[in-house]
């Protein structure tokens, strides 16, 4: 669902929905270290949210900044 079947990489189009990316990031934060799919999801969402954060304004920009500064664990 989140990964391309042929390449095994996360689909870039999921990064276009900021609220979904925040939810995906927060879900990945609940992982147990060593769960490779969740470790990959965590790295992917951090990278994408940091990139997206630079283009946002207002409350959504604040929300992205907040979740990156204060992850669940």
N, C-alpha and C positions, 0 to 999 in steps of 0.2 A: 504494500500500500504506500509506504513512504519511500521505498527504495525502487530504483530501476532494476528490473529483472535481468537485463542483459549486462549492465555494468556493475551492479551491486552498490552503486552510490546513491545517496539521498537525492530525490528529485528536486531540482532547483525551483520548480513552480510552487512548491509548498511554502517557500520563503516570501511569497507575495501577500500572504494573509498574516498580518502582524499579530493579531490576537491569537490565531492558531499557533503561530511560532512561540508565543509566550506560553501557551498551554503545553506545547510539545516540550519546551525547555523545562518547565516546572515538573512535568511528568518524568523527564530524564533525570531530574535531581533526586528522585526517590529511588534511584537504582542502588544496587549493591555493587560495590567496586568489583571489577572483573567480569561483569556482564557485558561482553563486547558490543552487542547491539546498542545497549543503553549508553555505554561509554562513547560510542561513535555518535549517537544522537545528541549527547551532551556537547561534544566538541562542535558538531555541525551547528547546533542552535546558538551556541555562544558566538561563533564566528558570524553567523547571519544576523543575529540581533545587534551585535556591535556595528555592523555595516549599516543596517537599517536605521539604527538610532541616530546616525548622523544626518539622515534625510527627513526625520520627523519633527513635528512641532506640537506644542500643547500637551494635553493630558496623556496622549498615547506615548509621546516621547518621554514623559516623566515616568510612565509605567514601565517602559523598557529599561530605562536607567535604573529604576528601583529594583527590578527583578535581577538585573545583572550585578548590582551592588550587594544585594541581600538574598542570595539563593536559600532554598529551604534548609539545606544542611551545611 
